[in-house]
């Protein structure tokens, strides 16, 4: 499985997500990558130059698309997608 890289503005580097997450928009993948790194809504908003409301909207969409009930499940999803080709 091919792996694409989600570009994030952090010292931890990019978060690779598999092509299996192609049904997520680029921005949703960016937000998901930052969530997986443990960033708060405020940090995500600042890094991506978004409002808190917009970050909340992306999180709601991510939960709907992935079936995740919370941030922890979204993080697990992101980590599984990162290692999908291992």
Buried (B, 14 or more C-beta within 10 A) or exposed (E): EEBBEBEBEBEEEBBBBBEBBEEBEEBBBBBBBBBBBEBEBEBBBBBBEBEEEBBBEBBEBBBEBBEBEEBEBBBEBBEEBBEBEE
